[in-house]
Amino acid sequence: MRTVHIENDYAVAPERLWAVATSYDALAEIMQGLTVFQGLPSGRARTGQKLEIMVSLFGRLPAQPYVIEILECDDDRRVMQASEQGAGVKSWHHTLSVTETATGSRLSDHIQIEAGLLTPVFVLWARYLYQARHKPREKLLQSWQY
């Protein structure tokens, strides 16, 4: 198992960042060009949800089954934990948190990945993916209505 930790700061209130970070609609928009989701619901993540979706990298590779279980989505603490698997990943445990900073807020992604021999490849993908979300999320935060 390997771990990836990414932090990005945003010049918005933590409540606004949390609303975007836990929205499936925002996720689909932020991921455009990187990953296409089939079967992703609308609305926000909720504790206890189990999503059985299909994912396609870049929208060009064949869609693969993927399961996301929302273990915790705590609006008061602004912490979400999800357990994911599929598309070659045995275990992808993701903890997302939003904290207040002097200039706005910080989104922290902590991901533990197990994918057998392909773990190093998925670690590289996770680092790229979570950093690539930053600029589209910044843009979305300027116009997002929640």
N, C-alpha and C positions, 0 to 999 in steps of 0.2 A: 504494500500500500504506500502511495506517495501523496504528499500534500502540496496544495497550491494556495497561496494567500495573495489576494489583490485588494488594494484600497484605492478609491477615487474620491476626490473632494468635489463638491458642488456648491455654488453660491445660491442655494435655496434653503428654505426652512426644512428641518428634518421630516416634518409631517408630509410635506409635498414630495420629497424624495421617496419616503416610505410608500406613499400611495402609488407612485410610478413603479417602484421596485417590486411591488406585490401584485401588479396588474398583468393579467395574461394578454390583454389587448396591447399594452405597452411593450411587453416582451416580444410579441409577434412583430411589432413595428421596429423595435430596436434591432432585431435579428435579421431584418431584410437583407438579402444578399449573402448571409452566412449560413442560415438554417431555415428551412421551410417546415412548418408544423402542420400536420393534418390531424384534426380532431381536438385541437387545443380549445378549451372553452373560453367564453368571454367572462369578464368580471375579475374579481380578485381571488388570490389564493386564500384558502381557509384550512384550518387544522382538520385533519382527517380525510381530506380529499385524496382520491386515487385516480390519476389520469392515465389512461391507456391510449397513447397517441402514436403517430408515425412521424419520423423525422428524416429529412433529406438534407445532407450537407450541400450547401450552396444551391439547393433546389435542382441539382443536376444528377447527384448520385441517387440510386434507388432508395426509396423510402424504407426505413427499418422500424420495427416495433420498439417502443420505448415506454417505460413505466415511471411515473413520478408520484411519489407518496408524500404529501405534506404532513410531516410529523408535528410541526408546531408553526403557527403563524400568530404571534403575539403583538397586537397593535400597541399595547401599553409600553412594552419593552423594545418594540421595533426589531424583533428577531424572528427569522423564519428558518426552519430546518426542513430539509427535504432529503429523501432517500430515492435515488434514481438507478435505473439499470436498463440495459438493452443496447442494441447497435454495437455490440462488441464489449460493452462495459459490464463487468460483474457487479461493481458497486461504485456509486458516485454519491457520496454524502456531502451535501451542500448546506452550509450555514451562512445566511445573509443577515447582516445587521446594519442599522442606520443609527449614527450617533451625531449629536450636535457638535459643531466646531465654532471657533471664533468668527469664521467667515461664512458659515452656512451649515453644511452637513457632510458627513463621510459615509460612503457605502463600503462595507468590508465584505468580501467573499472569501470564505474558507472552504476549500474543497478537498476531500480525501477520496482518492481514486484507486481502484483495483481493477485491472484489466489483464491480468496474467502477463504474458510476454509483451503485450502491447501497452502496458502501463506507461512507459516513457513517452510513447507517441501521444497518448491521451493527455498526459501532463502538459506536453507542449501545446496541444490543441486548447486545453483549458486556459493556459496563460494567454494565448493569443485571443481566444474568444472573449474572456472577461475584460481584457484591456480594450478590445475592439468595440465593446458595448458603450464605452465611456462617451465618445463624441456624439453618437446618435442619441444617447440618453440626455446629454446636455441640451441638445437641440429640442428634444421632446419636452423637457422640463419647462421650456420657455412658453409652450403653447398648450400643454396638457391641462384638460379640465377634469377635475375629480370631485 
